[in-house]
Amino acid sequence: MEKYCDTCKSHEEHRQLGPEEKNWLIRRTGRRKVDEFLVCTKPGCRNLRTGFDKRPFGDHIRLP
C-alpha cells in the first residue's frame, strides 16, 4: 500500500511487519502490540509508521 513516508518525503510503498520484525519492535519500544505498524519498502529507508500516523515516535525508528 502506498503511504507518505516522513523520511523519504514522498509517497512510497509500505508493508506490514513480519514476525521477527514485530519482535524487534516490541523489544525496541516496550509496547505489547505492534500490529498497526508499517515499514517503508524504498531501498535504504525502512522507516516505521502506522496507518494513520506518519510519525508515531518523537524520533524516527527504522528497522535494522
N, C-alpha and C positions, 0 to 999 in steps of 0.2 A: 504494500500500500504506500502511496506517495504522501508524505507529510513534510512540513517545513522543518529543516534542521538548523538549529541555532548556531552550530559551529561552522557548517558549510555556507550558511546564509542563503540557502536556496531550497527548493522542494526536491527531496530525494526519496528513493525507495527505502522503506523501513520494514523490518520483520520482527516477529515475536522472538523472545529469547528461548534458547534450548535449555534442557535440564541442567547442564553443567554451568551455563551462563547464569541461570537463575540462582544456583547455589553460590556462585561467586558474588553476585549482587547482594544476596541475603547476608553473607559474611561481611561484605564491604559496608553495608548500610545499617545492619542490625534490624532490618524490617523482617516481619514474619512472612509476608506475602509480597511477591513482586510480579504477579501475572499481568499487571497493567502496563509494564514497560515494553518499549520497542527499541530496536537498535538500528541506527543508520547503516545502510549497506554500501555507501560510497567508499571506495578503497581508501584506506588510511584514516577514516573518520571514526566509526564505531561509537558515536555519541548516543547516550541514552535519553529517552523522553517517554512520556506517557501519551496515550491517545489524545488527551485534552490539554496537556501542559508541555510546551516545547522546552521549558527549563525548570524541571521539578526540583532541582538541587541548587543551592547557593552557587556552587562551583560546578562546572561540567564534570560528569563522570563518564568515562569511556571504558568500554570492555577491553581487557588486555588482548 
